[in-house]
Amino acid sequence: MCVCDVCPEKIEGNGLEREIEDASKAIQITPRDLEALSKRGFEYFRKGEYDKALEDFTDVINMNPDFPGAYTCRGWVYLEMGDLALAFADFNEAIHRDPDDAEAYLFCGAVHFTKGEYGKAVVDFSKAIDLDPNLPDSYTSRGKAYLKIGDIALAHADFNEAIHRDPDDAEAYLFCGYTHFLKKDYDKAVTDFTSAINMNPGFPRVYTYRGWVYLEMGDLALARMDFNEAIRRHPNDAEACYLLSQF
């Protein structure tokens, strides 16, 4: 398991600063403390200081090229920075050194997805699931790739599996609702979008999607309310602005 964990959130606060300070003190005492370097790189990543995170993970790799998870962690930083080539190279190196690294396959799939290579993304996401069926985000990621391919049934199955494994996965409810919308199961779509909103009211576009469903159902009042809420929370939501303008 990569020290970075899967898709860590970028956050700020005194807690992060303390973690960085503690790791830095450990490194001052023992400059080749790989655990401390990895920990600090992880905290820099969570803080959004990608250059510093890259420096720490690269130091870990230079000191011990076989240190578990170092390539996967650095690759994730490159992915967040938008450097798909370097990210992909690191994930492949992680797989080369540990063919059972489920996270590396998950992130390789993320690179393929970002490049629009959805079939290859499905292959890598499936390998990650085979290696670790409980890996967070794997079913939702594969479901999104199936959606891009146009296989709504397999996408829906993956989103449902994600919900089964994590009933608090707001993103899985969002996309499960979207598959219901595509199948014109509007009542079920509203139920799933509402679940996503209850779990994460700030989730991007969820109000727009639910409003669109209400629009298809002919409930203009509820549709208008959701489009207005979407714009209030995300003023640059062009789709919500357009749909609201049609009233």
Steps between C-alpha positions, in 0.01 A plus 500: 500500500635839403570733789291758314189281528251522214412843361573696819315829536688828490429684823643780704535566870723496800489121513678475166764749606568301815533179302747665262695651788522167683616318187758772429641465850534125452680558168740747663593233753515217244529639144442155347180434693290377208181473702531862613579619147199313364280636776608856432453452126149374568418802717641739240277331245193540720591866540528544124874574506579262216858606430600428860313169492684402181834588659434279802373201302790531256744502793338181628537334159862612465587366845312172456349426156312203649327695779132388493257742340749777421443488122124479543499802731722708272293396200184624671665837556593518131141406412362782715745737329375390158823331388346180365823368346701513821205374703454203270872423508500491880188282522649255251824492697301426814330208322836378366640489853179366659257332257246475783482877560127558459531876549748529214252329266222728625708807423616362164132472420452860606768608252334303219162651595641854494646431154165371373625141478195355670545138395853495644370674811245219552777240471713670766208571733394135470852384587499727806167350609630146447801575720306687768117487480477748788719769343319835534378668180574200276140406418392862455800563275426197285131594489588842363716337232211270405277809473746656256497181294120505503441186705237631743421157646859427606542857621189472715617166642832654604338803664268270692795289612679814615195595708475148639861518618478859621144626569641849561655533153326815372671482161370146442144619575549792260601276212246234588238773473644602166463146363137498617453831321644356178257207532214747567442351847438850630366414846806286573726772361349758736543262793871444424575867431325593824712244688814653350384848607425385853848350530685785332294816432798664332548227243548670160211478254276274707231770527524556126448132431205469736349817356533353153310192617225716649486685168450172313228405752323830435551639851617847400489643852738240644719519190532877536586465869779253426648707216501806724668303778757367255586854386509627859755235590689502171445830313696376198275198440425581138253214459289612796505860372388387156222276629371771733495746212254276315219576751 
